[in-house]
Amino acid sequence: MKTVPSKQDMGNDLYIGFSRFTVANGKEAEVFDAFRARSHRVDAAPGFVRMEVLQALDDVREFWLLTYWTDEASFHAWHRGHPYKDSHAGIPRGLRLVPGSTQVRGLRQVTE
């Protein structure tokens, strides 16, 4: 039987905040451009390591966002703070997402 490691067993593994969403109204290029021109506010957040934004090849409406953190608490502190809300100012106006497509999860890095 497999067991899930406790936080103590995880050691220095990175915490990854994973978000996925699907654009509903044809603004994929605008979302792509908004991520390319992002404000980089998160870069100065305590515990932040790096960010990757991916666009699915089989459905260009779908975006995946991975933010890497030294620990889970740093991610949650960022996610609850005003700089997080401010960082979303570049979202294209009128953007609509496919209902039910948005997913936010916490992951841990197993291998590099």
Number of C-alpha atoms within 10 A of each C-alpha: 2 4 5 7 8 8 10 7 9 14 8 11 15 20 24 24 20 17 16 17 19 22 20 15 12 13 17 19 11 15 18 18 14 16 17 11 10 15 14 12 12 20 12 9 16 15 20 20 17 13 15 11 15 14 17 11 9 7 10 15 21 20 20 17 18 20 20 22 22 17 18 18 13 15 22 11 14 17 14 10 10 10 13 15 11 11 14 14 12 15 14 16 9 8 14 13 17 13 10 8 12 15 11 13 10 13 15 15 12 8 5 3
